[in-house]
Amino acid sequence: MTADRLPSVAPEVTATLVEDLSPRLRKRLDAMVTKLGARPTHRDGDTVTIEVDDETALRLHAPGGVVATADAITCGCLLAPACVHRAAAACAAPMADAVPEPADQPIPAAPERAPATASATATDPTTATDPAPAQDSASATDPAPLATPASATAPAPVTNTVPAQAPAPEVAGPAQRAAAEALWSAGAAVLEAGADGAGAVTQSVLLRAAHTARLRHLPRPAAAALSVVTLLRAARAGDPSYRTADLVTALAELLGTAHRVGTASGAELAAVCGSARRPYSPDGSLRLYGLFTEPVVTDSGHGGVRTWVAGSDGRLCTVGDVAPGGVGRALGVADRAVRLGDSALTHRELGRAGLAVSGATVSPDGRLGAGKGVKAVTARGAAWTEPPLAALWETPPAAQAARALRSVARYADPVGGGGDLLFLDVELLGAVRESGGTCLLALCRGGIPVRLAVADDDPALAHRDNLMLLAAAPGTRLRIIGRMVPALHPRLTLLACSHPTGEGTVDLGFDRLRRADLPDATAPVHVAPPESGASGAHSPLYLLERRVEQAVTAGRAALGMLGDVTAETLRIRRAGLPTAAGLLTTLCASAAQRERDLFGRLLPADTDGFAAHWLAGARYTAAVSESLCAAAWEPAGALETGT
């Protein structure tokens, strides 16, 4: 039996069933989850049955595909309903998403107000370690701490401006702070045990905290908690798609947002709390110009398309259609009419045409609402070289990269849609071979070499074939649109480009180029050697990163057994990173620290203190990596001249 053969179970149901177990049965829970994973199942309508043994059957009743109550899981054993089987079945099943609230609804009233609290101190682990944008490689400078990753000196993008929202609450209320503290404690417990030791009981505590947080209007921390549980299950099940770095990011997001709930206020608090719904705001009449259409295929089996359009002011918006169906649905939906007003345009047609919309509604991330009051008619589009679209390519690449980094940063607060897109004029140089495959090397404005990677390697989509054909035409000049990929060198996933013949545009996920379209169709693919001089490529920052990941995998105790790390910290200091060296020292010291009482017995470990040190290390390494990425996008010679 695999998890995808079971219906989804609401997180609060799993938490309730585990909480109801006796201490003795809780010790048997992980073994029973493993046992049920090997048992056969069969479906009859809305009910899925698991054959526990020859005489016992478990039934999960899931109307609509979701087990919404604990009573919907029944067992035929003699100990039922107080048996371990019901809880094990809930833990073995995939988690259900939070029930979505309707779109196009008024924004909810602000949460309760509470007396002002003290602001974050300099020791705040979520803020004290975020460095300023790097001015040189990691081997030259150690970034200075700032209050937030997105500094006030960064240029404000015009492409992700959204209508003003309801006033933000001044501070979190007592119930919200209590829910955030429960999330912090549950996250610290996961870090204490590590993925290897964070079994179903530890996960259930996190699920309960996530459910409470959602009820207290903290959807962003709650979503982070659910992501942690999903990744823990993948790690313990040996899922080949699992990456430790993903669990580090999710756990740091959980701890960081939970901590900030008690210290943030105003707009910062609103960003930390997040939004469970898509609060579409009225935006009057809009004149929109199509840019391109991209396929959307998710790991959860959803598929569809997203069409990007720009307003007269350069603001980016999207019209999407995503639902269960995978890549097959994505290919089919591209030629269906967009669900917006009375327009008869398909998604692919809209990517090259225009719309005149009245009564428009727009979500904070740029999605266009399709409510009853929205009217839309087809209008003339604009070429990428014509106003207003041409203005998107006028911003220097370094400024675009800085904006995109604020959008894709691992712990960035949510921003408007399109912040991760870059609009570049490039000259193709050829293919470059990497450890993970081959990508396209191009030179953009300022002499910046950019690697253009495949957005989706699914053979049913045209991304890979198009990229290899473009690699056969070195010297070709194109206008491209790509999505930022944080790395130590400039890197994008290629989404759309101007046609090599100079007429029209190419949606690289759907349209297939031909050799006859290329200026020199007989040119062989040039494989250039990989770049070796990327900024920070030899930074010893990985010494801190691997200890951060080791703590997540094996827990605090394993990190505490490392012993002396003086050699590692000395190497980091020699590279000009004293802050990183200090964080590594305090992290390992915190992991090893155990106090004893007067009788020599070990006292409980300081899980909160260790979590704070770990969070500081995780946030610091992420911020330094992002600073190195920003430095790599500076024009050739800018770092040496100081411009």
C-alpha positions as CSV (number, residue, x, y, z in Angstrom):
1,M,0.0,0.0,0.0
2,T,1.2,3.5,-0.8
3,A,0.0,6.8,0.7
4,D,-1.5,7.9,-2.6
5,R,-3.9,5.0,-2.4
6,L,-5.4,6.3,0.8
7,P,-7.8,9.3,1.0
8,S,-6.4,12.6,2.5
9,V,-6.9,13.0,6.2
10,A,-7.4,16.4,7.9
11,P,-4.5,17.3,10.1
12,E,-6.7,17.9,13.2
13,V,-8.1,14.4,12.8
14,T,-4.7,12.8,12.8
15,A,-3.7,14.9,15.9
16,T,-6.9,13.9,17.7
17,L,-6.4,10.2,17.1
18,V,-2.8,10.2,18.3
19,E,-3.6,12.3,21.3
20,D,-6.3,9.7,22.4
21,L,-3.8,6.8,22.4
22,S,-2.4,5.5,25.7
23,P,1.3,5.9,26.4
24,R,1.8,2.2,25.7
25,L,0.1,2.4,22.3
26,R,2.0,5.5,21.3
27,K,5.2,3.5,21.5
28,R,3.8,1.1,19.0
29,L,2.5,3.7,16.6
30,D,5.5,4.1,14.2
31,A,5.8,0.3,13.8
32,M,2.1,0.1,13.1
33,V,2.3,2.8,10.4
34,T,5.1,0.8,8.7
35,K,3.0,-2.4,8.9
36,L,-0.1,-0.8,7.4
37,G,2.0,0.5,4.6
38,A,2.5,-3.0,3.4
39,R,-1.1,-4.1,3.7
40,P,-3.5,-4.3,0.7
41,T,-6.3,-1.8,0.3
42,H,-9.4,-1.6,-1.9
43,R,-11.9,1.2,-2.6
44,D,-15.6,1.1,-2.6
45,G,-17.1,4.5,-3.5
46,D,-16.0,7.0,-0.8
47,T,-14.7,4.3,1.5
48,V,-11.2,2.8,1.5
49,T,-10.6,-0.5,3.4
50,I,-7.2,-1.6,4.7
51,E,-6.9,-5.3,5.5
52,V,-4.9,-5.2,8.8
53,D,-4.9,-9.0,8.9
54,D,-7.2,-11.9,7.9
55,E,-9.8,-10.9,10.5
56,T,-9.5,-7.2,11.0
57,A,-10.3,-4.4,8.5
58,L,-9.8,-0.6,8.8
59,R,-12.2,1.6,6.9
60,L,-11.7,5.3,6.0
61,H,-14.8,7.0,4.9
62,A,-13.9,10.1,2.9
63,P,-16.8,11.9,1.2
64,G,-15.2,14.3,-1.3
65,G,-11.9,12.5,-0.9
66,V,-11.1,13.8,2.6
67,V,-11.5,12.2,6.0
68,A,-12.9,15.2,7.9
69,T,-13.7,13.6,11.3
70,A,-12.1,11.0,13.6
71,D,-15.3,9.0,13.5
72,A,-14.9,8.5,9.8
73,I,-12.0,6.0,10.5
74,T,-13.3,2.8,12.0
75,C,-11.6,-0.5,12.9
76,G,-12.9,-4.0,13.4
77,C,-10.5,-5.1,16.1
78,L,-11.5,-5.8,19.7
79,L,-9.8,-2.7,21.1
80,A,-11.6,-0.3,18.8
81,P,-12.1,2.6,19.0
82,A,-9.2,2.9,21.4
83,C,-6.8,0.9,19.2
84,V,-3.6,1.9,17.5
85,H,-4.8,1.0,14.0
86,R,-7.0,4.1,13.6
87,A,-4.2,6.5,14.5
88,A,-1.7,4.6,12.3
89,A,-4.0,4.8,9.3
90,A,-4.4,8.5,9.7
91,C,-0.6,8.9,10.0
92,A,0.0,6.7,6.9
93,A,-2.5,8.7,4.7
94,P,-1.6,12.0,3.0
95,M,-2.5,15.2,4.7
96,A,-5.5,17.2,3.4
97,D,-5.0,20.8,2.4
98,A,-6.8,23.4,4.5
99,V,-10.3,24.0,3.2
100,P,-10.0,27.0,0.8
101,E,-12.2,29.9,1.4
102,P,-14.0,31.5,-1.5
103,A,-12.2,33.9,-3.8
104,D,-13.4,37.3,-4.7
105,Q,-14.6,37.9,-1.1
106,P,-14.1,41.1,0.9
107,I,-11.0,41.2,3.0
108,P,-11.7,40.0,6.6
109,A,-11.6,42.4,9.5
110,A,-8.3,42.9,11.2
111,P,-7.5,40.5,14.1
112,E,-7.7,41.6,17.7
113,R,-5.5,44.4,18.9
114,A,-3.4,44.0,22.0
115,P,-1.2,46.3,24.1
116,A,2.1,47.1,22.5
117,T,5.0,44.7,23.2
118,A,8.7,45.2,23.2
119,S,10.3,45.3,19.7
120,A,12.7,42.6,18.6
121,T,16.0,42.8,20.2
122,A,19.4,42.6,18.5
123,T,19.6,38.9,19.4
124,D,16.4,38.0,17.4
125,P,17.5,34.9,15.5
126,T,15.2,35.8,12.6
127,T,16.7,39.2,12.0
128,A,20.1,39.6,13.5
129,T,21.9,37.4,11.0
130,D,20.6,38.7,7.7
131,P,23.5,40.2,5.8
132,A,23.4,43.2,3.5
133,P,23.9,42.6,-0.2
134,A,27.4,41.4,-0.8
135,Q,29.9,43.8,-2.5
136,D,32.4,41.1,-3.1
137,S,32.8,37.3,-2.9
138,A,32.4,35.5,0.4
139,S,36.1,35.1,0.7
140,A,36.6,38.9,1.0
141,T,33.9,40.2,3.3
142,D,31.6,39.1,6.1
143,P,28.1,40.6,5.5
144,A,26.9,42.9,8.2
145,P,23.6,42.1,10.0
146,L,20.5,44.1,9.0
147,A,17.0,44.1,10.3
148,T,15.4,42.3,7.4
149,P,16.6,40.5,4.2
150,A,14.9,43.0,1.9
151,S,16.7,46.3,2.5
152,A,15.0,49.7,2.1
153,T,17.7,50.7,-0.4
154,A,16.5,48.2,-3.0
155,P,14.7,49.6,-6.0
156,A,10.9,49.2,-5.8
157,P,9.6,47.2,-8.7
158,V,6.7,48.4,-10.7
159,T,5.7,45.0,-11.8
160,N,4.3,43.7,-8.5
161,T,2.4,46.7,-7.2
162,V,-1.0,45.6,-5.8
163,P,-4.0,47.6,-4.6
164,A,-3.9,48.7,-0.9
165,Q,-5.3,46.2,1.5
166,A,-7.2,46.6,4.8
167,P,-5.3,48.2,7.7
168,A,-2.9,45.7,9.4
169,P,-3.3,44.9,13.1
170,E,-0.8,46.7,15.4
171,V,0.3,43.6,17.4
172,A,-0.7,40.0,17.7
173,G,-3.4,39.2,20.3
174,P,-2.8,36.9,23.3
175,A,-4.4,33.9,21.5
176,Q,-2.2,34.3,18.5
177,R,0.9,34.6,20.6
178,A,0.0,31.4,22.5
179,A,-0.6,29.6,19.2
180,A,2.8,30.8,17.9
181,E,4.5,29.7,21.1
182,A,3.0,26.2,20.6
183,L,4.3,26.1,17.0
184,W,7.8,27.2,18.2
185,S,7.8,24.4,20.9
186,A,6.6,21.8,18.4
187,G,9.3,22.9,15.9
188,A,12.0,22.9,18.5
189,A,10.9,19.3,19.5
190,V,11.4,18.2,15.8
191,L,14.8,19.8,15.8
192,E,15.7,18.1,19.1
193,A,14.8,14.6,17.7
194,G,15.8,15.2,14.0
195,A,14.1,13.6,11.1
196,D,15.3,10.2,12.1
197,G,13.6,10.5,15.5
198,A,10.6,12.6,14.7
199,G,8.0,9.9,14.5
200,A,4.2,10.0,14.4
201,V,3.8,11.3,17.9
202,T,6.1,14.2,17.4
203,Q,4.4,15.0,14.1
204,S,1.0,14.9,15.7
205,V,2.0,17.6,18.2
206,L,3.0,19.7,15.3
207,L,-0.3,19.0,13.5
208,R,-2.2,20.1,16.5
209,A,-0.2,23.3,16.8
210,A,-0.8,23.9,13.1
211,H,-4.5,23.4,13.4
212,T,-4.7,25.8,16.4
213,A,-2.6,28.4,14.5
214,R,-5.0,28.2,11.6
215,L,-8.0,28.8,13.9
216,R,-6.1,31.8,15.3
217,H,-5.6,33.4,11.8
218,L,-2.0,32.4,11.4
219,P,-2.1,30.6,8.1
220,R,1.5,31.2,7.1
221,P,3.1,29.6,10.2
222,A,0.4,26.8,10.0
223,A,1.3,26.1,6.4
224,A,5.0,25.9,7.3
225,A,4.2,23.4,10.1
226,L,2.3,21.2,7.6
227,S,5.2,21.4,5.2
228,V,7.5,20.2,7.9
229,V,5.3,17.2,8.6
230,T,5.1,16.3,4.9
231,L,8.8,16.4,4.6
232,L,9.4,14.4,7.8
233,R,7.2,11.7,6.4
234,A,9.0,11.8,3.1
235,A,12.4,11.6,4.9
236,R,11.3,8.6,7.0
237,A,9.7,6.8,4.1
238,G,12.9,7.1,2.0
239,D,11.1,9.1,-0.7
240,P,13.7,9.7,-3.5
241,S,12.4,13.2,-4.1
242,Y,13.2,14.3,-0.5
243,R,15.9,16.8,0.0
244,T,17.3,17.8,3.4
245,A,17.7,21.4,2.2
246,D,13.9,21.5,1.8
247,L,13.3,20.4,5.4
248,V,15.8,23.0,6.6
249,T,13.9,25.7,4.7
250,A,10.5,24.6,6.0
251,L,11.7,24.2,9.6
252,A,13.4,27.6,9.6
253,E,10.3,29.2,8.1
254,L,8.2,27.6,10.8
255,L,10.5,28.7,13.7
256,G,11.1,32.2,12.1
257,T,7.5,33.1,11.6
258,A,6.4,31.6,15.0
259,H,9.0,33.8,16.7
260,R,8.1,36.9,14.7
261,V,4.4,36.7,15.6
262,G,5.2,37.9,19.1
263,T,7.5,40.8,18.0
264,A,6.1,42.1,14.7
265,S,3.5,44.8,14.3
266,G,1.6,46.5,11.6
267,A,2.4,45.5,8.0
268,E,5.2,43.2,9.1
269,L,2.8,41.3,11.3
270,A,0.3,41.0,8.5
271,A,3.0,39.5,6.3
272,V,4.1,37.1,9.0
273,C,0.5,35.9,9.7
274,G,-0.2,35.4,6.0
275,S,-3.6,35.0,4.4
276,A,-5.7,31.8,4.1
277,R,-7.8,33.2,1.3
278,R,-7.1,35.1,-1.9
279,P,-8.5,38.6,-1.0
280,Y,-9.3,40.0,-4.4
281,S,-9.5,43.8,-4.3
282,P,-11.4,45.9,-6.8
283,D,-9.1,47.5,-9.4
284,G,-11.5,49.3,-11.8
285,S,-10.8,49.2,-15.5
286,L,-7.6,47.6,-16.8
287,R,-6.0,47.6,-20.2
288,L,-3.9,44.4,-20.4
289,Y,-1.3,43.2,-22.9
290,G,-0.4,39.5,-23.2
291,L,3.2,38.5,-22.5
292,F,3.4,34.6,-22.6
293,T,1.8,31.4,-21.4
294,E,3.5,28.8,-19.4
295,P,2.5,25.2,-18.4
296,V,2.0,24.5,-14.7
297,V,2.7,20.9,-13.6
298,T,3.0,20.2,-9.8
299,D,4.3,17.2,-7.9
300,S,0.8,16.7,-6.4
301,G,-0.6,15.8,-9.8
302,H,-2.1,19.1,-10.8
303,G,-1.8,20.6,-14.2
304,G,-2.8,23.6,-16.2
305,V,-1.5,26.9,-17.5
306,R,-0.7,30.4,-16.4
307,T,-0.9,33.3,-18.8
308,W,1.0,36.4,-17.9
309,V,-0.3,39.9,-18.9
310,A,1.0,43.4,-18.2
311,G,-1.0,46.5,-17.5
312,S,-0.4,49.9,-19.0
313,D,1.8,50.8,-15.9
314,G,3.9,47.6,-16.2
315,R,2.2,45.7,-13.4
316,L,2.1,42.0,-14.0
317,C,-1.0,39.9,-13.6
318,T,-1.9,36.3,-14.3
319,V,-4.9,34.3,-15.6
320,G,-4.6,30.7,-14.6
321,D,-6.4,27.4,-14.9
322,V,-4.9,24.7,-12.7
323,A,-6.6,21.5,-11.5
324,P,-5.9,17.8,-11.0
325,G,-4.7,16.3,-14.2
326,G,-0.9,16.5,-14.6
327,V,0.9,17.4,-17.8
328,G,-1.9,16.1,-20.1
329,R,-4.3,18.6,-18.7
330,A,-1.7,21.4,-19.1
331,L,-1.4,20.6,-22.8
332,G,-5.1,20.6,-23.3
333,V,-6.0,23.7,-21.2
334,A,-3.6,25.9,-23.2
335,D,-6.1,25.9,-26.1
336,R,-9.2,26.5,-24.0
337,A,-10.8,29.9,-23.6
338,V,-9.7,31.9,-20.6
339,R,-12.3,32.2,-17.8
340,L,-12.5,35.9,-17.6
341,G,-15.5,37.9,-18.7
342,D,-16.8,37.4,-22.2
343,S,-13.5,36.9,-23.8
344,A,-13.3,34.1,-26.3
345,L,-9.5,34.1,-26.4
346,T,-7.6,30.9,-25.5
347,H,-4.7,31.1,-23.1
348,R,-2.1,30.8,-25.8
349,E,-3.9,33.5,-27.8
350,L,-4.2,35.8,-24.8
351,G,-0.4,35.5,-24.4
352,R,0.0,37.5,-27.7
353,A,-3.2,39.6,-27.7
354,G,-4.8,42.1,-25.3
355,L,-7.8,42.5,-23.0
356,A,-9.9,45.5,-21.9
357,V,-11.3,44.6,-18.5
358,S,-13.9,46.5,-16.4
359,G,-14.8,45.7,-12.8
360,A,-11.5,44.0,-12.4
361,T,-10.5,42.3,-9.2
362,V,-6.8,41.4,-8.4
363,S,-5.3,39.4,-5.6
364,P,-2.1,40.4,-3.8
365,D,-0.1,38.0,-5.9
366,G,-1.5,39.4,-9.1
367,R,-4.1,36.8,-10.0
368,L,-7.1,38.3,-11.9
369,G,-10.5,37.4,-10.4
370,A,-13.3,36.0,-12.5
371,G,-16.3,37.1,-10.5
372,K,-19.7,37.8,-12.0
373,G,-19.0,41.6,-12.1
374,V,-15.9,41.2,-14.2
375,K,-16.3,42.2,-17.9
376,A,-13.5,41.5,-20.4
377,V,-13.3,41.9,-24.2
378,T,-10.6,41.2,-26.7
379,A,-8.3,44.1,-27.5
380,R,-5.1,44.7,-29.5
381,G,-1.9,43.4,-28.0
382,A,1.6,44.8,-28.1
383,A,4.9,43.4,-29.3
384,W,7.7,43.1,-26.8
385,T,9.4,45.9,-28.5
386,E,6.4,48.3,-28.2
387,P,5.1,50.3,-25.3
388,P,4.2,49.4,-22.6
389,L,5.9,46.0,-22.7
390,A,9.2,47.3,-24.0
391,A,9.7,49.1,-20.6
392,L,10.1,45.7,-18.9
393,W,13.4,45.1,-20.6
394,E,14.8,48.6,-19.8
395,T,15.6,47.9,-16.2
396,P,19.3,46.8,-15.7
397,P,19.7,43.1,-15.1
398,A,21.3,43.7,-11.7
399,A,18.3,45.7,-10.5
400,Q,15.9,43.0,-11.8
401,A,17.9,40.3,-10.1
402,A,17.8,42.2,-6.8
403,R,14.0,42.5,-7.1
404,A,13.6,38.8,-8.0
405,L,15.8,37.7,-5.1
406,R,13.4,39.5,-2.7
407,S,10.6,37.4,-4.2
408,V,12.3,34.0,-4.3
409,A,14.4,34.3,-1.1
410,R,13.8,31.3,1.1
411,Y,12.4,33.3,4.0
412,A,11.0,36.3,2.2
413,D,7.7,37.8,3.1
414,P,5.1,37.4,0.3
415,V,5.1,40.0,-2.5
416,G,3.1,40.6,-5.6
417,G,3.1,38.3,-8.6
418,G,5.8,38.3,-11.2
419,G,8.6,39.4,-8.8
420,D,10.7,36.4,-9.8
421,L,10.6,37.1,-13.5
422,L,13.5,38.7,-15.4
423,F,13.3,40.4,-18.8
424,L,16.6,40.3,-20.6
425,D,18.2,40.9,-24.0
426,V,20.8,38.2,-24.6
427,E,23.2,36.9,-27.1
428,L,23.4,33.1,-27.2
429,L,26.9,31.6,-26.7
430,G,26.1,27.8,-26.7
431,A,25.5,24.9,-24.4
432,V,27.3,24.5,-21.1
433,R,27.7,21.1,-19.5
434,E,26.9,20.9,-15.7
435,S,26.8,18.1,-13.2
436,G,23.0,17.9,-13.5
437,G,22.9,18.1,-17.3
438,T,23.2,20.8,-20.0
439,C,22.0,24.3,-20.0
440,L,22.2,27.3,-22.4
441,L,24.8,29.9,-21.8
442,A,24.0,33.5,-22.9
443,L,25.5,37.0,-22.4
444,C,23.2,39.7,-21.3
445,R,23.6,43.5,-20.9
446,G,26.6,44.5,-18.9
447,G,28.6,41.5,-20.0
448,I,26.9,39.2,-17.5
449,P,27.0,35.5,-18.5
450,V,23.7,33.9,-17.7
451,R,22.8,30.2,-17.6
452,L,19.4,29.4,-19.0
453,A,18.0,26.1,-17.7
454,V,15.0,24.0,-18.7
455,A,11.8,25.0,-16.8
456,D,10.4,21.5,-16.9
457,D,12.1,18.4,-18.2
458,D,8.9,16.5,-18.9
459,P,9.3,15.1,-22.4
460,A,5.6,16.0,-23.3
461,L,6.5,19.7,-23.0
462,A,8.7,21.5,-25.4
463,H,11.2,23.1,-23.0
464,R,14.1,20.7,-23.4
465,D,13.9,20.4,-27.2
466,N,13.6,24.1,-27.7
467,L,16.6,24.8,-25.5
468,M,18.8,22.4,-27.3
469,L,17.8,23.9,-30.7
470,L,18.7,27.3,-29.4
471,A,22.0,26.0,-28.3
472,A,22.7,25.2,-32.0
473,A,22.6,28.9,-32.9
474,P,25.4,30.7,-31.1
475,G,25.5,34.4,-31.8
476,T,21.7,34.7,-32.1
477,R,20.3,37.7,-30.2
478,L,17.0,37.2,-28.4
479,R,14.7,38.9,-26.0
480,I,13.8,36.5,-23.3
481,I,11.7,36.0,-20.1
482,G,13.0,33.7,-17.4
483,R,12.4,32.9,-13.8
484,M,15.2,33.5,-11.2
485,V,17.0,30.5,-9.8
486,P,19.1,31.5,-6.8
487,A,22.6,30.2,-7.4
488,L,26.3,31.4,-7.1
489,H,26.1,32.3,-10.8
490,P,23.4,34.1,-12.7
491,R,20.8,31.5,-13.6
492,L,17.2,31.5,-15.0
493,T,14.7,28.9,-16.1
494,L,13.8,29.9,-19.7
495,L,10.1,30.5,-20.2
496,A,9.6,32.5,-23.4
497,C,11.7,34.3,-26.0
498,S,11.3,36.3,-29.1
499,H,11.2,34.2,-32.3
500,P,14.7,33.7,-33.8
501,T,13.4,35.0,-37.1
502,G,12.4,38.3,-35.4
503,E,8.6,37.8,-35.9
504,G,6.5,37.1,-32.9
505,T,7.3,35.3,-29.7
506,V,7.7,31.7,-28.5
507,D,6.1,30.1,-25.5
508,L,8.9,27.6,-24.8
509,G,6.7,25.1,-23.0
510,F,4.2,24.8,-25.8
511,D,5.5,26.1,-29.1
512,R,8.1,23.9,-30.8
513,L,10.9,25.5,-32.8
514,R,12.2,24.0,-36.0
515,R,15.7,23.9,-37.3
516,A,14.5,26.0,-40.2
517,D,13.6,28.8,-37.7
518,L,17.3,29.2,-36.6
519,P,19.7,31.5,-38.4
520,D,22.2,28.7,-38.9
521,A,20.4,25.4,-38.6
522,T,23.5,23.4,-39.5
523,A,25.7,24.8,-36.6
524,P,26.6,22.0,-34.2
525,V,25.8,22.3,-30.5
526,H,28.7,24.0,-28.8
527,V,29.5,22.6,-25.3
528,A,31.5,25.1,-23.3
529,P,33.4,24.2,-20.2
530,P,31.6,25.0,-16.9
531,E,32.5,28.3,-15.3
532,S,34.9,28.0,-12.5
533,G,35.2,31.6,-11.3
534,A,31.7,32.1,-9.9
535,S,31.6,34.4,-6.9
536,G,31.7,32.4,-3.7
537,A,32.2,29.1,-5.5
538,H,34.9,28.1,-3.0
539,S,33.4,29.7,0.1
540,P,33.8,27.6,3.2
541,L,30.2,28.6,4.2
542,Y,29.3,25.0,3.5
543,L,31.0,24.0,6.7
544,L,28.2,25.8,8.6
545,E,25.5,24.7,6.1
546,R,26.3,21.0,6.6
547,R,26.1,21.3,10.4
548,V,22.7,23.0,10.1
549,E,21.5,20.1,7.9
550,Q,23.0,17.5,10.1
551,A,21.0,18.8,13.1
552,V,17.8,18.5,11.1
553,T,18.6,15.0,10.0
554,A,20.0,13.4,13.2
555,G,18.9,15.8,15.9
556,R,20.7,17.9,18.6
557,A,22.4,15.0,20.3
558,A,24.3,13.9,17.1
559,L,25.5,17.4,16.6
560,G,26.6,17.6,20.2
561,M,28.9,14.6,19.7
562,L,31.0,16.4,17.1
563,G,33.6,17.5,19.6
564,D,36.0,20.3,18.8
565,V,35.2,22.3,15.7
566,T,38.1,24.7,16.1
567,A,39.7,23.7,12.8
568,E,36.4,24.4,10.9
569,T,35.9,27.7,12.5
570,L,39.5,28.8,11.8
571,R,39.0,28.0,8.2
572,I,35.8,30.0,8.0
573,R,37.5,33.0,9.8
574,R,40.4,32.9,7.3
575,A,37.9,33.3,4.5
576,G,36.6,36.5,6.1
577,L,33.4,35.2,7.6
578,P,33.8,35.7,11.4
579,T,30.0,35.8,11.9
580,A,29.7,32.3,10.4
581,A,32.5,31.0,12.5
582,G,30.8,32.4,15.7
583,L,27.5,30.9,14.7
584,L,29.1,27.4,14.2
585,T,30.8,27.6,17.5
586,T,27.7,28.6,19.4
587,L,25.5,26.0,17.6
588,C,27.8,23.1,18.4
589,A,28.3,24.3,22.0
590,S,24.5,24.6,22.5
591,A,24.1,21.1,21.1
592,A,26.6,19.6,23.5
593,Q,25.5,21.6,26.6
594,R,23.7,19.5,29.2
595,E,23.4,20.6,32.8
596,R,23.2,18.3,35.8
597,D,21.4,18.6,39.1
598,L,22.9,18.3,42.6
599,F,22.7,14.5,42.3
600,G,24.5,14.3,39.0
601,R,21.5,13.6,37.0
602,L,21.1,15.1,33.5
603,L,18.6,18.0,33.3
604,P,16.4,18.4,30.3
605,A,18.2,19.9,27.3
606,D,17.5,23.6,26.5
607,T,15.6,22.9,23.3
608,D,14.5,26.5,22.9
609,G,18.1,27.8,23.1
610,F,19.3,25.2,20.6
611,A,16.5,26.0,18.2
612,A,17.4,29.8,18.4
613,H,21.0,29.1,17.6
614,W,20.1,26.7,14.8
615,L,17.6,29.2,13.3
616,A,20.3,31.9,13.3
617,G,22.6,29.6,11.4
618,A,20.0,28.6,8.9
619,R,18.9,32.2,8.2
620,Y,22.5,33.4,8.0
621,T,23.6,30.8,5.4
622,A,20.6,31.5,3.3
623,A,21.1,35.3,3.5
624,V,24.8,35.0,2.5
625,S,24.0,32.7,-0.4
626,E,21.4,35.2,-1.6
627,S,24.0,38.0,-1.2
628,L,26.5,36.1,-3.3
629,C,23.8,35.5,-5.9
630,A,23.1,39.3,-6.1
631,A,26.8,40.0,-6.4
632,A,27.1,37.6,-9.3
633,W,24.5,39.7,-11.3
634,E,26.6,42.8,-11.1
635,P,28.0,43.9,-14.5
636,A,31.5,42.7,-15.4
637,G,34.1,44.9,-13.6
638,A,31.5,46.6,-11.3
639,L,32.9,44.9,-8.2
640,E,36.5,45.9,-9.0
641,T,35.6,49.5,-9.7
642,G,33.2,49.9,-6.9
643,T,30.3,50.9,-9.2
